């Protein structure tokens, strides 16, 4: 049967996550599927087999598996009661200006994120800590106490930090440090120039690279083209302005260097699946709940 793309619906528009408790009581197989969000599975009771990247992970109570963005995967349950937590999240949204250089650790251009499952297989303490984070995220999302969005944000970042610090095989943190050093002035240039015009020519000069080498180098390092990255950062800034400043949509477009409203709307919808006004209305309505 043909693989399908799963549409992940976020319950809270302020958080790009979906987390839930799944239960099964009979044997069965979910078909091959994929989604742009990363996914973590934690088995609480029973046994679950997960197929991804040519490997089968047989999970029992306390076991954790991570799946990368758009990685094809499927799972099989066995006879008897099964309970497991599923956490799906848009990884890019959890990086801000101070942590954006670490986004390239997870771009999956060199290895899929599922390669990190060796950590959970070989390192019981790292597995326990990540499992605790997943449980805490589920509980926070269930209770929805004041400030739970902050708690979830911190817990997602803790999971990413645990992956980086326990990556003894160097899949993430072992990437060429020279790459990160060469791109830092470019990333700083993008952040400082969000309100104006950011050009690939200026970025090439800062990185001391030719145009053709730079565009390939940037895409390989960050997992996004330079233009995609600039648009992503501009839209993130637009989201902040829409929620914190009393500005019209056209004024927000001007503030992020996208005065062409058609282009601004197109880029905003690409990253948020809705218009700037709908985003603002939805977010502010949620915040009043």
C-alpha positions in Angstrom: 0.0 0.0 0.0 1.2 3.5 -0.8 2.7 5.6 2.0 0.6 8.7 3.0 1.4 12.1 4.5 -0.2 12.5 7.9 -1.6 15.9 8.7 -0.6 16.9 12.3 -3.2 19.2 13.9 -1.8 21.3 16.8 -4.3 21.7 19.6 -2.7 24.9 20.9 -1.6 27.4 18.1 1.0 28.8 20.5 2.8 25.5 20.5 3.8 23.5 17.4 3.3 20.2 19.1 0.8 17.4 19.4 1.0 14.9 22.2 -1.4 12.1 23.2 -1.8 8.8 24.9 -2.4 5.9 22.4 -4.0 2.6 23.5 -4.4 -0.6 21.6 -5.6 -4.0 22.8 -5.1 -6.1 19.7 -2.5 -7.0 17.1 -2.3 -4.6 14.1 -0.1 -2.6 11.7 -0.2 1.0 10.8 0.7 1.7 7.2 3.8 3.5 6.1 3.4 7.3 6.6 5.3 10.5 7.1 4.9 14.1 8.3 7.1 17.2 8.5 7.2 17.0 12.3 9.7 15.1 14.3 8.2 12.3 16.5 9.1 10.7 19.8 7.4 7.5 21.0 7.5 6.2 24.6 6.0 2.8 25.5 4.3 2.7 28.9 2.9 -0.8 28.7 3.1 -3.7 26.2 5.2 -4.0 23.1 5.4 -1.9 19.9 7.5 -2.6 16.8 8.6 0.5 14.8 10.0 0.2 11.3 12.1 3.2 10.1 15.2 3.6 7.9 15.6 -0.1 7.3 15.5 -1.0 11.0 12.9 -2.5 13.3 12.9 -1.2 16.9 11.2 -3.5 19.3 9.9 -1.3 22.1 8.9 -2.4 25.6 8.0 -0.5 28.7 10.2 2.6 29.1 11.7 2.4 25.6 11.9 5.6 23.5 12.3 6.0 19.7 12.9 9.2 17.7 11.8 9.7 14.1 13.0 12.5 11.9 11.2 15.1 9.8 9.4 13.4 6.9 10.9 10.0 7.6 8.8 7.1 6.4 7.8 4.8 9.3 5.2 2.4 10.4 4.4 0.5 13.6 3.0 -2.8 14.7 1.2 -3.7 17.9 1.1 -7.2 19.4 -1.7 -9.0 21.2 -2.4 -7.7 24.7 -2.8 -4.2 26.1 -0.5 -1.5 24.7 -0.1 2.1 25.9 2.3 4.6 24.5 2.8 8.3 24.3 3.2 10.0 21.0 4.9 13.5 20.8 5.1 15.3 17.4 6.7 18.7 17.1 7.9 21.2 14.5 11.5 21.3 15.4 12.3 24.6 13.7 9.9 26.6 15.9 11.9 25.8 19.0 15.0 27.7 17.9 15.4 31.4 18.6 18.1 33.9 17.8 20.5 32.7 20.5 20.1 29.0 19.6 19.6 29.1 15.8 23.2 27.9 15.1 22.2 24.5 16.6 19.4 24.0 14.1 22.0 22.7 11.7 22.6 19.8 14.1 19.2 18.5 13.2 18.9 19.3 9.5 19.2 15.6 8.5 21.2 16.3 5.4 23.9 13.9 6.5 22.1 11.4 8.7 18.4 10.9 9.5 17.4 11.7 13.0 16.4 8.1 13.6 20.1 7.3 13.6 20.1 8.8 17.1 18.2 5.8 18.4 21.5 4.2 19.3 21.5 6.6 22.3 18.3 5.2 23.7 19.5 1.6 23.1 23.0 2.1 24.7 22.5 4.8 27.3 19.9 3.9 29.9 20.2 7.3 31.8 19.7 9.3 28.6 16.7 7.1 27.7 15.2 7.7 31.2 15.7 11.4 31.1 14.1 11.8 27.6 11.2 9.5 28.7 10.7 11.7 31.8 10.6 14.8 29.5 7.9 13.2 27.3 5.8 12.3 30.3 6.1 15.8 31.6 5.2 17.3 28.3 2.1 15.1 28.2 1.1 16.1 31.7 1.7 19.8 31.0 -0.5 19.6 27.9 -3.2 17.7 29.8 -3.4 20.1 32.8 -2.8 23.3 30.9 -1.8 25.3 34.0 -0.6 28.9 33.7 2.7 29.0 31.8 2.5 25.5 30.5 3.7 26.7 27.1 6.9 27.8 28.7 7.3 24.5 30.4 6.8 22.5 27.2 9.2 24.8 25.3 11.9 24.1 27.9 11.3 20.4 27.9 11.6 20.1 24.1 14.8 22.0 24.3 16.0 19.7 27.1 15.4 16.7 24.8 17.4 18.3 22.0 20.2 19.1 24.5 20.2 15.5 25.7 20.5 14.2 22.1 23.5 16.6 21.5 25.3 15.8 24.7 24.9 12.1 24.5 25.8 11.7 20.8 29.0 9.8 21.4 29.1 8.7 17.7 29.2 12.4 16.6 26.2 12.3 14.3 25.0 15.7 15.6 27.6 17.6 17.7 30.5 16.1 15.6 29.7 18.1 12.5 32.5 20.1 11.2 33.0 23.0 13.6 34.5 25.1 10.8 31.0 25.1 9.1 29.4 26.6 12.2 32.1 29.2 12.6 32.0 30.3 8.9 28.2 30.7 9.0 27.9 32.6 12.3 28.5 36.0 10.7 25.9 35.2 8.1 23.3 34.1 10.7 24.1 37.3 12.7 23.7 39.4 9.5 20.3 37.8 8.8 19.0 38.6 12.4 20.3 42.1 12.3 18.9 42.8 8.9 15.4 41.3 9.4 13.8 44.7 9.1 15.4 45.5 5.8 16.8 43.9 2.7 19.0 40.8 3.2 20.9 39.7 0.1 22.7 36.5 -0.8 25.5 38.7 -2.2 26.2 40.3 1.2 26.1 36.8 2.8 28.6 35.5 0.3 31.0 38.3 1.2 30.6 37.7 4.9 31.3 34.0 4.5 34.1 34.8 2.0 32.7 32.3 -0.5 31.7 32.5 -4.2 27.9 32.6 -4.9 27.7 29.0 -6.2 29.8 27.5 -3.3 27.9 29.5 -0.7 24.4 28.4 -1.7 25.4 24.8 -1.7 27.3 25.1 1.5 24.4 26.9 3.3 21.8 24.4 2.2 24.0 21.4 3.2 24.8 23.0 6.6 21.4 24.3 7.5 19.0 22.1 5.7 17.3 25.1 4.1 18.3 27.3 1.2 19.5 30.8 2.2 16.3 32.4 0.8 14.1 29.9 2.7 16.0 30.6 5.9 15.7 34.4 5.5 12.0 34.1 4.9 11.6 31.7 7.8 13.3 34.2 10.2 11.3 37.1 8.8 8.0 35.3 9.4 9.1 34.4 12.9 9.7 38.1 13.6 6.3 38.9 12.0 4.6 36.5 14.4 6.2 38.3 17.3 5.1 41.7 16.1 1.5 40.5 15.4 1.2 39.4 19.0 3.1 42.1 20.9 2.7 45.3 18.9 -0.4 47.3 17.9 0.4 47.3 14.2 -1.6 46.7 11.0 -0.6 43.8 8.8 0.9 46.1 6.2 3.0 47.8 9.0 4.2 44.4 10.1 5.2 43.7 6.5 7.2 46.9 6.4 8.9 46.1 9.7 10.2 42.8 8.4 11.3 44.1 5.0 8.4 42.6 3.1 6.4 45.6 1.9 4.8 43.7 -1.0 1.7 42.4 0.7 1.1 39.6 -1.8 4.6 38.2 -1.1 4.2 38.7 2.6 0.9 36.8 2.7 2.3 34.0 0.5 5.3 33.5 2.8 3.2 33.8 6.0 0.7 31.2 4.8 3.6 28.9 3.7 4.9 28.7 7.3 1.5 29.0 9.2 -1.1 27.7 6.8 -3.2 30.8 7.5 -3.1 34.6 6.8 -1.4 37.0 9.3 -4.8 38.3 10.4 -6.2 34.8 11.1 -3.0 33.9 12.9 -3.3 37.0 15.1 -7.0 36.4 15.8 -6.4 32.7 16.6 -3.4 33.3 18.9 -5.0 36.1 20.8 -8.2 34.2 21.3 -6.3 31.2 22.7 -4.3 33.5 25.0 -7.6 34.8 26.6 -8.8 31.2 27.4 
